[in-house]
């Protein structure tokens, strides 16, 4: 193998087995995929040590992907439950899984996820550093931060969120422009605190070249984290967010020079009318790199329903250029999600992604809808349930309320417009 990363292979005109797999699944020309990968417009997260991986592509012209967050915390440290979530997320067709564990020594858990997951696996190494070294945040050294990154890479993690963009200049911009909700990114707040306590530059910015060497060695896609993402619609598109985005654009070019694949992370909470402009801003400032968004959540008033506020923003964002949606569950802002919460979040995010794919004209996206519409026209209830995004729930609803006429439902019965039109049109013909 005479290449280190998927990007380097693409730039050399080499078609990897991962590229072939992605092109086949996405129904795109593999040579076009190679061009987009070489240009950084598409990434294929594929760590050399993730042997169970079924590779996916993220970026221009491809199906919008969704990510599922899970992991243990101090208050909810149930490894078996989180592994059950991994299996359920895979069954529900999540494209990526991020282990956001922030308590204890989670090495065995992370390795187990990588072992069983055909989906791309992501992590945020700065979360793990505190638990792994069992020491105060202030006392963690640069070498130790980079050591955790290398450990995750060696274990087989495909993409890592690294908050390199919150350097001292970005932090100064944040302080000069007060926010309603300050910094809500967990990783961003940890690095801001480390910088303040040590009066030093962000280690992932100062030693960015060392970070890139690790990523290149294992072919880890770097997901440049948005430490200054808005945590309320009031803080959206403010000076700190835009300042960090400018830095992320500069870091993107530095990564590409070393053939390291890059994803850009984005907001966050954002009014609906600001979503599309933000997609344009990111693509412009970050040179067309794939964009990964949390939501965006388009209102702050719906705890318990934030999978809906997120899906609204996610559909608009993806239709406007976002490539990767991080799911949000009904438990957002409230608690660690349960299995049921996770399912609700995945379904909502998949609906948003699919709606956007129709708008973007992604190959094959609309065929699914046309098949469902044909089944409805034919009153093919078996076909409708099989085509449903969530056949289990659709089937349960149908079974719970049986109609008198089997070719109708209990909403309209004999007044069913589809049934009556089928009959009259058959007579006319």
N, C-alpha and C positions, 0 to 999 in steps of 0.2 A: 504494500500500500504506500504510494508515494505522495500522500497528502495528509495533512494533520486535521483539517476541518472540512465540513461540507462546503463552506465558502471557498476554501482553497481549491478543492476538487473542481468546483464549478468554474472557477477562474482559469483552471488548466484545461477545461473542456472535458473533464472526466465525469461520466455518468455513474454515480454510485448506486448501489442496490436500494438505498434509502430514497434516492431521487426517483428511481423506477417505481417503487412502491407508492410514493406520493402521487406521481403523475397518473398512475393507474386508478387510484382511488378518487382523484379529483377530476379525472377525465380531461386532462390538459396535455398538450404536447410536451414531451420530456425535454426537448431542446429549449423550448420557451421557459420551462421551469429552471433549467440550468442557467439561463440568462438572468432570470430574476433573482436566483440565489447568489450568483456572482455579484450582482449589483446591490445586494443587501435588502431588496424589496420583499424577499421571501426567506424565512428561516426554517430549517429542519432540525429541531432539537434532538440530538442523537449522541449521547455520551457513549464513548467506545466501550465502556464497562456495563452498559445497560443491555444485557443480552436478551431479555424478554421483550424488548421494545418493538412495537408495531408503529413505525415512524409516521408522523403527520407533518404537514407543511402549514405554516402560518404566514399569511401575507397577501400580496396583491393578486387578485384573480382567483383566489382559493376560497373554499367554504369558510365562513366565520367559525372559529373554534371557541370552545368554552372550557374554563378551568374551574376545578372544585377545590376549595380550601378545606383542610381538616387538620387534626393534630391535637395533642394533649396540652392541658394547662395545669397549674397547681391545684385548682379547684375541681377539675374534671380530668383525672389522670387514669383513664381506662383504655389501655392499649388495645384490648380485644374489640372494644366498641369501635375504635377508630379504624382498625383493620377491617371490620365488617362494613364500615362506610366506604373503604377503598373498593371492596368487592361490589358493593351496591352502585357506587359511582361508575364503575366500569360497565356494569350491566345496563346502566341508564345512558351509556354512550358519551360519557365525559371524554374530552380530548386530552386533558391534562389534569394532574393531581398535584397540589402543593401541600407539603408537610410544613405547617406553621407552628409546630410544637415549640413551646416556650418554657418548658419546665423539665428539669432532670436531664439525665443522660439518655438521649433518644436515638443513639446510634443503631441499636438493634431494630427499633421500630422503623427507622428510615431504610435500613437495608432490606427489611422484610417487604416494605412497599415496593422498592425497586425490583425485588425478586419476583413479585406476583403481578406487577402492573405492566400491561402492554402499552398503556398510555404514558406520555411523557411525564416525568416527575420533576417537580421544582421544589426549591427550598429557599429560605432566607437565612444564610449562615450567621448573621449577626444575632439572631434570636438564640441560636444554639450556643454561641460563644459563652454567654453568662453561665448557663447550666453546665456546659462541658468542662469549663475551667474551675467552676465552683469558687468564684472570687468576685469581688466588687467590680462593677463596670469600669470605674475609673482606673483600676489597676490592670486591666487587660492591655497587653502590648500589641503593637502593630504586627509583630511576628505571630502572635497568637491569633489575631483576627485572620490573617492570611492562612494560618495553619488550619483553621476550621474550614475555610473555603477549599483548601486542597483536600481535606478529609472528605468533604461532601462530593467533590469531583471524583476522587478515587473510588468512592462507594457507587458511583454511577448516576449521579444527579444530572439531568439533561439541561435544565436551565435554573439559574439562580438570580434572585432579586438582590441587587447590590445598589445601595443608596450612595452612589459616588457623586451625585450632582449637588448635594448639600455641602458645598465647600464653605470656607469662611466668608467669601463674598456673598453667596446666597444667604447664609445665616445673617449677615449684616443687613441685607435687603429685607429679610423677614422682620428683624428688630425695628427697622425704620418705618415699617408699614404694619401697624398693629392689626391683628385679626380677631374675629369673634371667637374662633375655636382653636387658635394657635396651630401647633403641629399635631395632627391626628395619626400620622403614620407611625406605627410602633417602631419600625426600624429607623425611621427618620428621627424620632424623638430620642432613641438610644444614642445615635451618633451625634446629634446636636448636644446632648448631655455630656457625652465623652469629650467632645471638643471644648465645651465650656469648662468642664472640671480640669482638663489638662492644658487649657490654653494652647491647643495645637490644631493643625489642619486635620480634616477628615482623612483617616488612613487609607480609605478606599479611593480617595481622590489623589492624595499625595503619592501613593504607591500604586497608581492605576496600571502602570506598565507591568508590575509584578503580578497583579491580578490577571491581566490579559495573558500572561505567559501560562498561568495555571489553566485558564479557559482553553487556550490553544492546545495545550498538552492533551487534554481529555475530550476536546470538542464540546465544551460546555457553552451553551448560548447564554450570554449575559443579558439579563432583563434589568435595564437601568431604572431603578426605583424612583418613584415620585414622592420624596420625603415631604415636599410642600404641597401635596395634593390638598384641595379644599375639603374641610370636614363639615362645611355648611354651605348652603347656596350663597350666603352673604360673602364668603371668602373666595368664590370662584373667579378665575381669570384675574387674580390680583398680581401684584408686583413679584412676590416671592415665587408663585407658581410659574410665571413667565420667565423669571430670572433662572430658575432651575432648568426649565425646558431649553433655554439657550445653552446652558452648560452641557446638558445631555446631548444636544446636537453636536457639540465639539467632541465629546467623549465617543460618540458614535463613529465619527471619522477616524479617531485614533484606534478604535477597535478594528475597524475595517482594514486599516493598514496592516494589521497583524492577522488578517483573515479570520477574525473572531465574529461570530454571528451576534446580532443585537436585536433586542426587542425594547421598545420604549413604553414605560408605564405612565398612565394618565389618570385623570380624576375619576372618582371622587364625587362629591356633591356639586351639582351645577344646575342652574335654571335651564329649562328646556330650550329657550331661545339662544343659549350660549353653547349648546352642544356642538352643532355643526361648525361654527367658527373655530371652536377648539380643535376639531379634527383637522381642519385646514391649517391651523397654526402649527400643530404637531408635525404634520407631514412636511410642511415647509421648513421648519426649523431643524427637523431631524432627518431631512434628506430622503424621505419616503420609507424609512425603516418601519417595520410592522408595529402597530400601536395596540397596546394592551390596556383596557380600561376596567375600572371597578364601578360597574353600573353604566353610566353615571346615575346617581340617585337624584331625581329631579324635584324632590320636595323633602323637607326635613320633618314632616309632621306625622309620619305613618309607621312608627315602630310596631312590629307585628305583621306589617304588610310591605316591608322594604324589598321583598322579591318582586313586587309589582312596580314600585317606584323605580327599581333598578332595570327591570325589563323594558319599561317605557324609554328610559334614557339609553339603554343598550341597543335597542332597535334603531333609534335615531342615529346613535354614534356609529354603529356598524354600517348602516346605509350610507353614512357620510364618510366612511373610510377606515374606521376602526377594524382591526383584524382578529382580535382576541378579546373575549368577554370573560371577566372574572365573575362567577356567579355570586349572588347575594341571597341569603335565606331569610325567611320570616323572623328568624332570631337575631338578625343583625342589630347591634347596639344593645342587646338584651341578655344574651347568654351564649354558651357554646351550643351549636346546632345539634339537634337529635337526628336520627336517621330519617324521620318524616320531614323535618325541616330541610334536610339536605335534598331530599327528593323534590320538594316544592321549589327549592332554589334552582335545581338542575332543569326541571321542566320549564320554569319561567325563562331561564337563560337560553335554553334551546329554542323556545318560541321566538324570542327576540332575535337570535342569530339567524334562524330560518327566514323570518320576515325580511331581515336585511338582505339575505342572499337572493331572495326573489327580486328585491329592488335593484340589487347590483348585477343581476343577470348571471349569477354563478351557474355554470353548467349543471343541469339536472335538478336544480332547486325547485322549479315550478312543476316538474313532472309529478311529484308527490301530491301536490294540491290538485292537479288535474285528475289524477286517479281517484282521489277522495271525492271530488265533485261528480265524477262519473258513477261512483258507487252510490252516492246520494240520489242522483237522478234515477238510477235503476232500483232504488230502495233495497239495495244489497246490504243488509245490516251486518252480515258476517264480514263482508269486504270492508265496510266502514270501520268496524272494530279492529280489524287486522291492520288497517292503515293509520289508525290513531296514534298520535305521538305517545300517549299513555293508554295502551289497550286495556290495562287492568282497571283503571278508573272509569273509562268509557263503558266497559263491559258491566261494571258494577252498577252504574247509573241506569243502564238499559234493563238490567235484571231486576232492579228494585221497583220498577214501575212498568209492568207489562200492559200493553194496549189490548183492546178488544180485537182490533184488526192487526194481525201480526206484521203487515207491511207498513204500518204507521207507527207513531209514538203517542204517548199519552198527552202531548201538548195539543195536537190538532185532531187526532182520531180520523174519522171519515172526512173531515174537512181538510185533510192534508193536501196542500197545493201541489206538491210533486206528484202524489198519487192521482189526483184528479186530472192534472195536465197530461200525465202519461196516457190516461184513458181517452181523453178527448182528442189528443193528437193522433193516437192510434186509429180512432174512428175517422178522423179527417183524412188521413192517409189512405 
